Amino acid sequence: MDGGGNRLVYEGRVNAVTDYVETHLDEELTIERPAEVAHFSPFYFHRIFSAMAGETIATFVARVLIEKAANLLVAKPNLPVTDIALRTGFASPSSFSRAFRGTYGMSPSEWRSGGRERYQRRSSDPAADPDHAALTAGGRFGITRSRLSVETGRTIWDLAAGGLGSVGVRVETFEHTEVAYLRYTGRYQGFGEVFGELYIRLLAWAEPRGLLAQGMPLFNVYHDDPSLTDDEHLRLSVCVPVPPDTPAEGDIGRMALGAGAVALGRFELGNDDYPEAWYAMAAGWLPDSGYEPDDRLPFERYVIGREAEREDAEIMDIGIPVRPLRRY
């Protein structure tokens, strides 16, 4: 299947979500349900939907609801505004009025009494989500070339990663890996000191036990999607590989990173570059790759002793567990 065909499968899944939303507007939509319709895990679905649709799923749902309300106001002039608010999922007429004015610049009553005819749709960027706009300001995202590796016989993709330039992506077989971890709950995006403090504690535990060596990997494992989970509930685990019989001790926990195919993109990243790198992998590489994300935990992999060219950066492999793209 070529890259264009792969993207069409992704587009078809996103279209299925928009169709589902439009026919279930009178129901409460959970965060998980659109991801189930698209056959993606929630962790990746929201990045993929934003990339394909040009807006977040939350923005899309809110927009469709308010547009339905605008049509009802004109099509059913005798239906009270309060009833329309309830039909379109708003908790109260006041919250409906605020949302309506924010979209159309007038109250629902003004819209009904002639405002619809006077309204001029404001032009806007199709990617109006602020986070999306900030990420994509640095350049394009997507696969620019693919080739076979002479050494492995496997595909290597050249990926345009916005302001980060071009990086190589490959799919490797990841072996089952037992790790010891320190876990942190709270906001970590852009806070390099959070990772620094966690690793100081983790390595101080691992060093006396002879668990560290030049060239060994360390992992940052992410349990939640920052676009879904409130900052105070985000979970991060920093991990070091350990022998299977290593016991958990105090706040040092134990878990396994499951075996399977993993897409790896190698980046040189400063403290503020991580969101753009993750966006490049999830929204730039995945849709044309012939793969889809599976349900194992994504991670960043840092190799001890591997030096970056920039003093303020680290060489980091971003790992997305994948499986072959399926049609439904």
N, C-alpha and C positions, 0 to 999 in steps of 0.2 A: 504494500500500500504506500503510495507516495505521500509527501508532506501535505499537499493540498487535500488529498482524501482524508488524511488523519484529522486535519482541522475541520473538515466537514462533519466528522463524527462528533467532535467537541461542540461545534455549532448546533448540531441536531440535539444534543443533550441540553444545551442552554435553551434552545427553542422549546423543548419539552417543559422546562421549568417555567418559562414565561407563559406558556399555554396553561399550565397547571394553576399558576397564580391567578390568571384572569378568570378561570372558571371556579375558583374557590375563595373569592374575595369575601364571601359571607362567613368564612370559617377563620378561626384563629390559626395563623401559620407559625409553627414552631421553627426554631433555627435549623433543626435537623431535617425537616420534611423536604425543602427544596433540594438539599444535597442528596437525599434518598432518590428523588425523582431523576436527578442527573447521574446517579450511580457513581458519585464521588464521595470520599470521606469529607466531613465538614471542614477539616483542617485545610484542605486544598480547594474545596468548592468555591469559597468566596473570592479567592484570588483569581481563579479561572473565570468565574462569572463576570467579575469586574473587567478582566482583560477582553473577554469576548463581547460583552454587552455595552461596555463604556460607562457603566455605572454599577454601584454596589447593589446587591440584592435588596438591601433595606431601602435604598433610594428608589429602586424600581417599584417595589411594593407600595411605598408611600405615594409615588407619582401616579401609579395606576388607580389607587384608591381615590386620590383627589380629583383625577380626571373623570372617574365614574361619578363622583359627587357633582362635578360641574355639569355633566350631561343630564343627571337626574333633576337638577335645579331647573333646567330649561324644559326638559321633556315632561316633567310632572309638576306643573306650576302650583297645584293644589296640595302637594305633599309637604307637610311641615319640614322646616329646616332641621328640627330636632330628629325627626324620623330619618332623614337623609344622613345625618351625622352617625346615627346608630347603625344604619345599613352599611355604611362604609368603614366601620371599625373604629370610630372615634369614641372615646369614653364619655365625652360631654360636648354640648354645643359650643362651649367656649374654646376647647382645644381644637375643634373642627374649624371654628372661625379664624383662630390664629394661623392654623396650617393653610387654610384657603387664602387668607390675605397674604401670607408669605409667598404663595405660588402665583397668585393672579393680581395682587396689589389692590384688592377690594374685598368687601365682605360678601358672604353668600347672598344676602338680600340684594345688594347692589348688582351682583352678577345676574340675578334673576330678573331684575327690573330694567334691564337694558345694557348692563355692563358687558355681557357676552358679545354684543355687536360692536362695542367700542374697543374691546381688548385686542391688543397687538402682542403676539407671542414674542417674548424677548429672545434674541438669538443667543446661543450659548455654545460653548465647547461641548461636543458629545461626551467627552470624558470629564464631566463637571465635578466629579468627586475630588476634593482637595488632595487627598493622599495620592490618588491616581495621577493627578496633574503634576504634583511635586516629583513623583517618581519618573514620569515620562518626559520631564522637561529637559533631561540631559541627553536625549537622543533616542534612537530606535531600539526595539527589543525584538529578537527573533533569530532563528537559524539562518545563517548566510551561506553555509556550505557544509557538506558532509563528505567524509572520505574513509577509506579502510586503513587501519593501522597495519603497517608491515609486520610489526612485532607480534600483535595479537590476532589479527584478522577480524577485529571488531570495528564497529563504526566509531568515528570521532566526529563530533559536530562542532563547528565554529559558531559561537553564539554572540550576537550583538547584545551587550548588556548596558545600554544607555550610557551614562557618564563614566562607567567603569571600563569602557572599551570592549574588546573582543576577548572571549575566554573559550577554552576547550571543554567540552562535555563528553563523557563516556559512560557507558553502562557496564558495571562490573558485578561479579558475584560476591556478595558480602557474606563472610563466614559468621556463623553463630559466635557471639562475643559476650563473655561474662564480664560485667563491670561492677566496680564499687562507685557509689555516687554520693555527692552532697546536693541536697535539693534546696531551692530557693523559691519562695512564693511572693510575687509582687512585680512591680514594673522593673524591667531590665533593659528595654530598648534605649540605646544611646548612653547607658551607664556602664562604661568599661570598668569602673571600680567595683561593681557588683561581681563581675566575673573574676577580677583580680583577687578580691577577698576570698571568694569561694575556692579558687585554686591554691591560694596560700594555705588554707586549712586542709584541703584534700591532699596536696603534695606533702605537707608536713606529716600526714598520716601514712602515706604510701612510701615515702623515702626510707624510714627506719625498717620497713618490712621488706625491703629489696624489690619493690614492685616497679621501679622506674628505670628506664634505659634510653640511651640515645636512639632516636629513630622510631620510638614507639608512639602510637597515636593517643590523643586525648579527645574526648567527645563532649560537645554541648548538645544535650537532647532536649527538644521542645515538646511539651505535652499539650499545649493549647495554642490556638490561633489568636494572635493579638487583635485581629479584626472582629473577633467574636466574643472574646473573654475580657471582662473588666480588668484593668491593670492590677488591681489588688489581688486578683485570683490567678494570674498567670504563673505557671509552674515551669521551672528550669532545673535540669539536673546536669551538673558537671561530673564527668566520669573518667575513670582510669581502668584499663583492662586488668583483670585479676584471674588467678587460677580458680577453677570451679569450687574448690573446697575452702575458699577464703570466707571467713564469717563476717556478718555485719556487726558493727560495733558502734554503740552510741548513735550519733546522728549520721554515721556512715552507713548507707543502705546498700542493698544488692539487687541487681536486676540483670536481665539479658537483653541484648540487642539481637533480634531475630535474623536468621539467614535469609538470603534471597537476593534478587537483582536490585541494585541501587544505582541511580543516576548521580554522577559526581561531577560537579563543576568546580574548577580550581580558580580561586580569586585571590587577589591581594587587596586586603580590606583595611581601611581605617575605621575608627570608632563609629562614624556616622554612615558607613557604606553598606551595612548589612541589609537594611530593607530593600535597597535597590538590587542587591545580589539575589536575594530570595525572590523578588518580583521577576527578575530575569529568568530564573530557573522555572518557576511555577507558571508564569504567564507568557514568557518568551520561548522557552524550549519545549515544554510539555505538549502544547496543542499540535505541533507539527512533527513530533518525535516518533509516533507509532507506539508510544507507551501511555499509560495512565498511572496515577499514584495508587498504591495499595494502602493498607491500613496500619502498616508498621510505622514507628515513630521516626520523624525526620531528625537530622542531626547536622552539626558542623564538626569537622574532623581537623584537628591541629596536630602536626607531627613534631615531636620534641627535636630541636636542633635544626629545623628548617627555617632559614632566614629569608625575610622579605627584603626587597631593594629599598623600600621606604622605611625610615626609622619609626614612623608612627603607624605602621601597618603590620598585619600578620598574613601569612599565606594560609588560606583556609579552604578546605574542600566542603562544599555544601552538598549534603546527601539526601536525596529524595527516594525512598523505596518505591519501586515501580513494578508493574506487570504489563504484559502485552495489552494493547488497546482492544477493548471488546465492543462489539455492536449489539444493540438491543432492538 
